[in-house]
Amino acid sequence: MRSETSSLIILIIHLRLVKMSEFIPYGRQDIDENDIAEVEKVLRSEYLTSGPKVPEFEQKICHYTGARHSVAFNSATSALHVALLSLQVGKNDWVWTSTNTFVASANCAEYVGANVDFLDIDIQTGQICLDLLEVKLKKASKCNLLPKVIIPVHFGGACCDMERLHRMSLEYSFMIVEDASHALGASFNNDKVGNCKYSVATIFSLHPVKIITSGEGGILTTNIKSLHDRCCLYRSHGITRDSGEFVNENQGLWHYEQHLLGFNYRLSDIHAALGLSQLRRLDKFIKDRTAIRQFYEENLNCNLISLIQVTPNCESSHHLAVVSCNLDSEQHKQVFERLRSQGIGVQLHYEPVHLQPYYQRKGIDYNCPNAEYYAQRSFSLPIFPSLSQSSLQRICSQLEYELKNL
Ligand SMILES: *Cc1c(COP(=O)(O)O)cnc(C)c1O
């Protein structure tokens, strides 16, 4: 009897330890029964794609962000590609974007044959540094190499001073396309990101790790009707069914026309239904993320690390919880590896894109020392709506332990 009791106790302790060391990812989706029911409804309906859910989703995104138009895509990468095509960016044009981003922010310019240059960041915020940008623009202006488009990346769910960037765009005549993949639900000057007050277009990602998800997906917002129309054309093979647009004589009810070389970048109704259902909980998700950010602020009691800052006048969606460490790069790597081995899914956002072999091969002298310094000292802690208090406590105490035992 006694040995049965003790083996039971051992089993319980073992199960607790297994539970304690469950892997905590840096981000994950939050799917509830309503989401599942909404997707199921589409599966039982007439249209799996090109049905009513996509326009309904687009309309709700317009309503949420305050933008006049929106176009849903099968990914943010597709949306970025089509945005540049629709703005007629191509060969001999320059596109500048942050080096502290996912590769898609730069690759979209490569797709259209444009040249890419990278912008260095402000180490305090991780956003593009507008002082350095100003210097770079002055220099480029002298040799006639100004960019046609700048793609600011709303890193971690916050943004740079968009008002100032907009003033610079007027002075140096470039267009702004916002890569807001991280920033659905964020605001600047009390306006929702995506309202395009300071840009020609804004792109959001709906990948599972982002603020809301449709499985895969992306959505573009704009206030420019002609840009919206071109994006729709590129999204679906360059084909129009609008008789008012026809170049040839209308042959009959079957007639449609291809006007340019487009793609199949459509979002399906199955995905749109999930996006729509998730959108209803967007504000709740932001609230949960904000509370987690606050927990970290209050419970990371170590002068070796600090959370990166949010630009004044910006309310972040808190896609990432990035800490900067006052450590050398060896110690940084050691803390990172130890946290991972303890089941805490820290991640680095990002290894600078200009250091990727693909961009290095171009032989361009990219100059982004701040981003390189930042990448050797930062990492993202887990942050997602269903992250529990006990997990948060475990993360904080483990981090504190690792820093003490360097
Ligand atoms: C996720 C992400 C993208 C790409 O989004 P997809 O929807 O996966 O194509 C682009 N830019 C940034 C900054 C991202 O984080």
The ligand as an ORCA input file, in Angstrom:
! r2SCAN-3c Opt
* xyz 0 1
  C       4.553     37.908    -41.502
  C       5.139     39.056    -42.200
  C       5.037     39.243    -43.586
  C       4.481     38.188    -44.500
  O       3.188     37.836    -44.193
  P       2.509     36.588    -44.932
  O       1.045     36.796    -44.675
  O       3.052     35.367    -44.267
  O       2.858     36.653    -46.371
  C       5.537     40.399    -44.136
  N       6.128     41.336    -43.386
  C       6.265     41.198    -42.049
  C       6.917     42.276    -41.261
  C       5.790     40.040    -41.426
  O       5.973     39.876    -40.110
*
